[in-house]
């Protein structure tokens, strides 16, 4: 699954994403994810838009495991975004 938005809170390997639809969702970095909490803090401070590749939360939980974080290019005027940064 995927979710897009801005990282708003980071606490170690747990973080919150304010989605493009305005909802807030909680995630945790999966073991073996290609980045660590330090990179999440940098994304939070920069206010970067990201897309997350994540699992479906396990029954009884509200937190999904994230396997990849893709930084997106800034939004263009009119709410469009330019796609993934290379």
C-alpha positions as CSV (number, residue, x, y, z in Angstrom):
1,X,0.0,0.0,0.0
2,X,1.0,3.6,-0.4
3,X,0.3,6.8,1.5
4,X,1.5,10.4,0.7
5,X,1.9,13.5,2.8
6,X,4.2,15.3,5.2
7,X,6.0,13.7,8.2
8,X,4.9,15.7,11.2
9,X,6.2,13.9,14.3
10,X,9.2,11.6,14.8
11,X,10.0,9.5,17.9
12,X,12.7,7.1,17.2
13,X,11.4,4.7,14.6
14,X,7.8,5.7,15.0
15,X,6.3,8.7,13.1
16,X,3.2,10.4,12.0
17,X,2.2,11.4,8.5
18,X,-0.3,14.2,7.7
19,X,-1.8,12.8,4.6
20,X,-2.6,14.8,1.5
21,X,-6.3,14.3,2.5
22,X,-5.6,15.9,5.9
23,X,-5.8,12.8,8.0
24,X,-3.0,11.8,10.5
25,X,-1.7,8.2,10.5
26,X,0.9,6.5,12.5
27,X,3.7,4.4,11.1
28,X,6.9,2.6,12.2
29,X,10.0,1.8,10.2
30,X,10.1,-1.9,9.3
31,X,13.3,-3.8,10.1
32,X,15.6,-3.4,7.1
33,X,14.0,-0.2,5.9
34,X,16.6,1.8,3.8
35,X,16.6,4.8,6.2
36,X,16.7,5.5,9.9
37,X,15.1,7.8,12.3
38,X,17.7,10.5,11.6
39,X,16.5,10.7,8.0
40,X,12.9,10.9,9.2
41,X,13.8,13.9,11.4
42,X,15.5,15.6,8.5
43,X,12.3,15.1,6.4
44,X,10.1,16.4,9.2
45,X,12.3,19.5,9.7
46,X,12.3,20.2,5.9
47,X,8.5,19.8,5.6
48,X,9.1,17.5,2.6
49,X,6.2,15.6,0.9
50,X,6.8,11.9,0.8
51,X,5.2,8.7,-0.4
52,X,5.4,5.7,1.9
53,X,5.3,2.0,0.9
54,X,3.7,0.3,3.8
55,X,1.9,-2.8,5.1
56,X,-1.7,-3.0,6.2
57,X,-1.8,-2.5,10.0
58,X,-2.2,-5.7,11.9
59,X,-5.6,-6.4,13.4
60,X,-6.0,-4.5,16.7
61,X,-3.3,-1.9,15.8
62,X,-3.3,1.5,14.1
63,X,0.3,1.5,13.1
64,X,1.6,0.2,9.8
65,X,5.2,-0.9,9.0
66,X,6.9,1.2,6.4
67,X,9.4,-0.4,4.0
68,X,10.3,2.6,1.8
69,X,10.1,6.4,1.9
70,X,10.2,8.3,-1.4
71,X,10.7,12.0,-1.2
72,X,8.4,13.9,-3.6
73,X,9.1,17.1,-5.5
74,X,7.4,20.2,-4.1
75,X,3.9,21.0,-5.2
76,X,3.4,23.2,-8.2
77,X,1.0,26.1,-8.2
78,X,-2.6,24.9,-8.3
79,X,-1.9,21.9,-6.0
80,X,-0.2,19.7,-8.6
81,X,3.1,18.0,-7.7
82,X,6.0,17.5,-10.0
83,X,6.5,13.8,-9.1
84,X,9.3,12.0,-7.4
85,X,12.7,13.8,-7.0
86,X,15.6,11.9,-8.5
